[in-house]
Amino acid sequence: MRTRYITGPDPTTALFRPASSPVPRGLPRGTGRKKPKKPGRGKGREQQPSMEVQEGEQQQQPLLTLAHKLFLLTHPDVDDIEKVRLREEASASIKADDMASLYESLAAASVLEMDAGVLDSMRRRMEDEIKKLDEKIADAEENLGESEVREAHLAKSLFYIRIGDKEKALEQLKVTESKTVAVGQKMDLVFYSLQLGFFYTDFDLISKCIDKAKNLFEEGGDWERKNRLKVYEGLYCMSTRNFKRAADLFLDSISTFTTYELFPYDTFIFYTVLASVISLDRVSLKQKVVDAPEILAVIGKIPHLAEFLNSLYGCQYKSFFSAFCKCFLCIHHVFFFHCLKSNGHGILFQFLYAFS
């Protein structure tokens, strides 16, 4: 029995699933990229992201990093020796963040080994921390101003996110939102909800949060948050097989990417290339992907991706099939060839799709 907790925000496998099958796990690619300098922003309060977002941009959100490791533990192409390391790292991360509910679920699914003493210790620390946070909220409401009250509620929201308690986190985020006035800060809360949605593969929650974010932008909002939302929506579209929309959103975000809390820039480029190959015709693929300077600057750092893209466009099919398998896509060949056939990438794929 598998648990839904071990699904990350990475839709590489979900892209090619049969239409009637449930959403499977994905395998992200890429090794990261140094964060580029950003252009200057306005001085107004709504022109800058809040501190909690700035601090999270440098690296992937810990919850999503953990989801990736847990996914790899169940992937058949990962070596057993590598899984030993991943299991140790995942277990250490879960224990360090007192994720008692997740620990219990994974132990029941035989992903991790159950240690009753460790579980009880995590629960005690959770109770102590919640008590401290409630005391800070009460003190802020009695002695401090509205801003301090909001920050106290936000701290409790972030704690529930850290321990992976989805329901309590969403409930506390709603309380925090009721204390929030600025549109930008409300958007930050929506991003936190989206991250929870991707961790739990709750696509209903993700869809509602994206619609909510778009409605908030009608009231205002800054360019950086709008660009970040494009990446969140693109990831959602990719996971739900809306490849054309995903490719458009990703391609529109290449030069303004700052969504490091979801994944590194290299991983973003990997998804952009995959979505584009599936959805774009040859002429558009050449203009927007093959010759794109932003992609050319990074693609060589991503294993097998340059060979995958260039051999496909250049009709060098021997090299293409080699890279295709190395990118962990061979099990999706039927769906992939169908997409290539539909986009006019050659008569060969029409034959291969019919043969499959």
N, C-alpha and C positions, 0 to 999 in steps of 0.2 A: 504493500500500500504506500502510495506516495502522498506527500503533504504539499499543499499549495504554497507553503511558505518558501519553498526553495526555488521559486521562479523570480528571475531578475528582470530588469527593464530592457533586456537585449533580445530582439525579436528575430535573430538570424534563422532559427529553425521554424518559428511560427509563420514566417513569410510563406513557406512552401507546403504547409499542411493541406490535406484535402479539405474541401469546403465544409464537410459534415463532421470533421473531427474536432475534439476540444483543443484549446490552445496549448501547445507543448512548450518545453523549455527552449531557450535560445543560447547561443554561444557567442559572446562578444569577442572582438578581435582588436588588435592594436596595443601599443605599449605606452601611449601617452605622448604629450607634447608640451613644451614650455608655453606658458601662457603669454600671448602677445600683449603689447601695450595697447590700451584702449584710448580712443579719442576722448577729448575732454567733454565733460557734461556741463549742463547748466548749473547755476548756483541755487536754484529753487529747491525746496524740500522734495517736490515730486519729481525732480530731474535726476535724483540720485537714489540708488538702491539702499535699503537699510543695512545696518552693520551686520545683521545676522546673515544676509545674503552675500555680502562682500566676503565674509570669512569662509563661506562654503564654496566659493567659486574656484578656489585653488585646487581642490581635489574632489573625487567622487564622494557622494554622500555615503557614510559608513554603512547604512542599512542596505544600500544597493551593492556596495562592494561585497558585503556578506552574502547577498542573494546570488551573486555570480559564483562565489566559491561553493556555495551549497549546490548550485546547479551542476558545476563541474564534477561534484562527487557522484552524481547519478549518470554522467555522460559515458557511454561505452567506449569512446575513442580516447579517454584519458587513462594513462598508465596507472597501475595499482600503486606504484611507488609515489607518483604525484598525488594520488588520492590520500595517501597517508599524511603527506604534508598539508594538503587542503583541509583534511579533517581536524588536524591539530590547530591550524590557524582559525578555522571556523569555531571550534570549541572554545578557544581562548578568547575570541571576540565576543561570543555569546556570554561567556562567564564575566568578562570585564564590564559589559554593559548591563548585566543583570537581566538578561532576556529570559526570564523563567518560563513564560508561556511557550515561547519558541523552542527552548531547550527540551521541555516536556514533550512537545509535539514531535520533534525530530527523534527523540529517544524512542517514542512509541512507534515511529516509522523505521527504526533500526538504522538511522543515519548516524546518530551519535549514541554513545553508551550512557545509560542512566546512572547517576550518582545521587542518591537521595540526600546526602549531606550537602552537596553542592547546591542542589535545588532549594533546600530549606534556607541555606545561607543567602542565596540570591533573593528569596522572598523577604527575608528579614531586612536586607539592605533596601529593597524597594519600599517597604513600609516605612522605614526610617526617613528615606528621602522624600516620600510623599508628605509625611508629617511636617518636615522642615519647609517644604514648598507651600503647604497650606498655612503655616505660621507666617511666612513672608507675605502671602496674599492678604491675610487678615491684618497684619501690621501696615501694609501699604494702604489698604482701604480705610484704616482708622487714622493714620498719621501722615500719609503722603498724598501726592497729587494723582491726577488721572493717568499721566504718563507712567508713573511708577507702578500703578495698579495694573496697567496693561503689560508692562515688562514682567511683572510677577506671574501673571496668567500665561504669558508666552513661555516663560521658563518651565512651567508645569506642562505645557503642550509639548515642548521639545523633549522633556523627560519621557513622556509617554511614547513619543516617536522613537527615542533612543532604545527603549526596552521592547519596542515592536508591538505595543498594545494598540491595535488599530482603532477599535471602537472608542476607547477612552481618549485616544489622541484626537480623533475627529470631533468628539464631544467638547474637549477642551479648546480645540481650535475655534469652534463656534463661539465659545465664551470669550475667547481672546478677540475674535472679530467684532463682537458687540462692544468691546472697549476701544476699537480702532476707528479712527476718523479718516486718515489719509488713504487715498486709493492705492498708492504704491505699497503701503504696508499690508493692505488687504490682499493685494496680489501676491505678496510674499507668503501669506498664509495659504493661498490657493496652491502655490507651488509645493508647499509641504504636504498638502493633501494629495497632490498628484504623485509625489514620490511614494507615499503610502500605497496609492493605487497601483503603481507599477510593481512595487515589492510584492503585493498580494495578488497581482494580475486581476485586479477588480476593474474591468473595463467599463462597467456602468458608472462607477465612481469617477474614473478618468474622464469619461465623456461629459458628465455633469460639471466637473471642475473646469474643463476647457470652455464649455458654454458660459459658465459663470465668469471666467476670466475675460472672455470677449465682451460680456455685458459691462464688466468693470471698466474696460478700456473705452467704452462709450462715455464714461464719466471723466476720463482723463488717463494719465499714465505716461511713463517715459518710454523712449525708444528701446532701451536695453531690455526692459521687461517684455515688451512686445516681441522683440527678436528671440528672447528665451522661450516665450510661449510657442513660437513657430517650431522649435526643436521638440518640445514636449508633444505638440500636436502631430508633428511628423513621426515621432516614435510610436504614438498611438495608431496613426494611420498605417504604418508599416506592420505593426503587430496584428492589425485587423484586415490586412491584405488590400488596403487602398494604396497601391504602390504609386500611382500617378500623383496623387495628392502628397504623399510622403516625399517623392522626389522633388516636386515643386517647392515644398517647404524647406527641405534640406538645402537645395541648391540656392535658395534665396537667403539662407543663413550662413553660408560658408564664410563670407568676409566679415561677419559680425558675431561669430560664435563666441559665447561666454558661458554656455550651459555646462560647466565642468562638474556640477553636482550630479549629472546623469551619467556622463562617461567622458573619457579623454577625447581630444580632438582627432586622434588617429582612428579611434573607433567610430566617431561621427563620419569621417571620410569613408570608412569601410561601408557603413550603412548607406551613405549617399551614393556610392558607386553601385552597390547591389540594387537599390531601389531604381536607379536610373537605367541600369542595364535591362531590368525587367519591364520598365514602362516607356522608355523613350525609343523613338525610331533612330535609324543609323545617323541621319543628318543631325538631329538634335543631340544625340549622344556625342558626336564629334565636337560640336560647338560648345556644349555645356559641360562636358566631363573630360573627354580625351584631351582636349586642348586647354582646359581650365587651369590657369596658373596656380590657383590655391590648391588644387588637387595634385598637380605636378610637383609641387613643393614638398608634399608629404607622402605620396603614394609609394615611393621607394622604401620608406621605413616600415611599411605594412607587408608582412610576408605574403608573397604570391599574388598580391592584388594587382600590381602593374602587369604581370604576365597574364592574369585573368582578363583584365580589361583590354589591353592592347592586342593580345592574340585573338580575342573575339572580334574586335573591330577589324583587324587585319586579315581575318579568315584563316588564321594559322591554327587549325583545329587540333592538331596533335598537342601543341603547347597549351591550348585552351583547356582541353580535357584533363591534362595533367594538373594545371592550376585549379581547375574546377573541383577536383577531388581533394587537393591539398587545403582548400578553403572549407572543407567539411560540408560540401553541398551535394555530394554524389547521391545521397539517399533521397534527394529531392529532384532527381533528374527529370522525371515525367512532367512535373509542374513547370520546372524551369524551362525545358525545351518548348513546352506549349507557349509560354510567355514570349520566348525568342521568336518562335514561328509567327506569332501574332504581330510582332513588331517588325517583321520583314528583315530578320538577320540572316537570311539565307535558306536555300532549298534544303540544305543538309539537315537543318533542324526539323523541317517538315517531315522528312523521312524518319529521323530518329524518334520524333514524337509518335508517328504512326507505328513504328516498330515496337516502341515501349508499350 
